[in-house]
Amino acid sequence: MDDGQAGLSEKTLVSTLKKGAQAAAALALHCLHMDPEDRGEGEERWWGRES
């Protein structure tokens, strides 16, 4: 792979990682702004079980 291709691959990787990080941050922010009573607790949160 020549330097031009390596640079392009690196830019593509960085761009993909940045988009993933932005999506994760947006999801975390959304969850933090939810009403705490809507989040559930323990297994209910992970498995959708009602207490």
Rosetta blueprint (number, residue, H / E / L):
1 M L
2 D L
3 D H
4 G H
5 Q H
6 A H
7 G H
8 L H
9 S H
10 E H
11 K H
12 T H
13 L H
14 V H
15 S H
16 T H
17 L H
18 K H
19 K H
20 G H
21 A H
22 Q H
23 A H
24 A H
25 A H
26 A H
27 L H
28 A H
29 L H
30 H H
31 C H
32 L H
33 H L
34 M L
35 D L
36 P H
37 E H
38 D H
39 R L
40 G L
41 E L
42 G H
43 E H
44 E H
45 R H
46 W H
47 W H
48 G L
49 R L
50 E L
51 S L
